[in-house]
Amino acid sequence: MGKITLLVLDGFGIGAMEDCLQIQPSDLNAHTYKHIREQVCLQIPTLYRLGLGRLVDDQGVPTAAFGRSKLAHYGADTFMGHQELMGSRPGKPQKRLMMEVGDLFEQVLKQAGYQVTHPVSNGSVLLVNQAVVIGDNLESALGNIINVVCDLNQISFAESIQIGKMIRQHVDTSRVIVYGNQKTNIERILAAVKEKNPGQWGVDSPKAGVYGEGYQVMHLGYGVDYEKQFPTLAEQFDIPVYRIGKTADVVHGRGYADPVVQTSEVLKRFQKLYEEEKKAAAFLVNVQETDLAGHAEDVTWYRSVLETVDQFLDSFIPLLQDDDVLIITADHGNDPTIGHSNHTREYTPILVIGSKVQPVSIGTRSTMADIGATMSQFFQLPKPEFGTSFYEQIVMK
């Protein structure tokens, strides 16, 4: 049994999904890859040779198994995209603000024995045990996320997560995010509370000083059962799971986690760990700077990141051992030319490389969870709750 790697090029879409008209009309003309290539001279021969050329231009003879996937989760979200990749069946979230759900939260928390107060006159945020502020997320789409912001000098992160899970049980937003840091305090957190839009009250997280060294975070997604995801299943059978890059933040696991962002460092640290690991293992690697370049609407930056990855792949692929498999994909699109700075609802590419992998088409998958199911079958693990493995389609008999 070998090693399997999932390399996620965050935000690297290959064309708008047909349901954009109903779900995200702003993305009807999105095509992250093609629009970047149209604006700059993009040199990614390795990805093109593996099968990207066939997927997007119907050209070339692929050297890898290739296909594309629909997004089964509603919208186009990094966190939910990764939960889907790990084998979750995403629920359809609703938009909620604290002004709508705060009274229910207060009732539930008080019944559980917590002290709950209203620290801001006319504001909808809640203060729990003088240590935790519950409010609207001010960085995502309006009503998409509820934040649980903690002074970790006053409360442990474990208890903070329990508060977050209680909130998660009583709201159907896309996410509840629990986070905090010992380097800040409740006074600073409260001083950073503001109203961003009418009725939208929350903590300005950068101003509150919660990010940076010492930052702890847990994302609780709607319709996500970590116990039925690939990483949990693998760890239950003593297969180590390395989470490198953004996966350290958004994929649940007990093992190695390194939330490094700079692409060259992500790839360098991954390769080092990969070469050091001599037994069966899984590597979940996220290149976040593609997504950051999309948000910045910076085509030049996006090109630079893709070319860095392509050059890495050219030297890394020959290191794969006979039983190893590398899967390259994305979690959504992020077209830097579309006219807005948000994620775009696009098909994602799937490229699968290995000495025992046939260069065949796996078609259009109905969900990215097929990748989680495939990784599970690679290790002969129980199936995740969602997704259909394509392992039998690609492996040589």
GIRA-V253307 format. One line per field, one symbol per residue. burial: b if it has 9 or more other ideal C-beta (glycine too) atoms within 8 Angstrom, else e. Layout:
burial = ???
This chain:
burial = ebbbbbbbbbbbbbbbbeebeebbeebeebbbbbbbeeeeebebebbbbbbbbbbbeeebebebbbbbbbbbbebbbbbbbbbbbbbbebeebebbbbeebbebbbebbbeeebebeebbeebbbbbbeebbbbbbbbeeeebbbbbbbbbbebbebeebbebbbbbbebbebbbbbbbbbeebebebbbebbeeeeeebbbbbbeebbbeeeebbebbbbbbbeeebbbbbbbbeeebbbbbbbbbbebbebebbebebbebebbbebbbebbeebeeebbbbbbbbbbbbbbbbeebebbbebbbbbbbbbbebbebbeebbbbbbbbbbbbbbbbeeebbbbbbbbbbbbbeebebeebeebebbbbbbbbbbbbbebebbbbbebbbeebbee
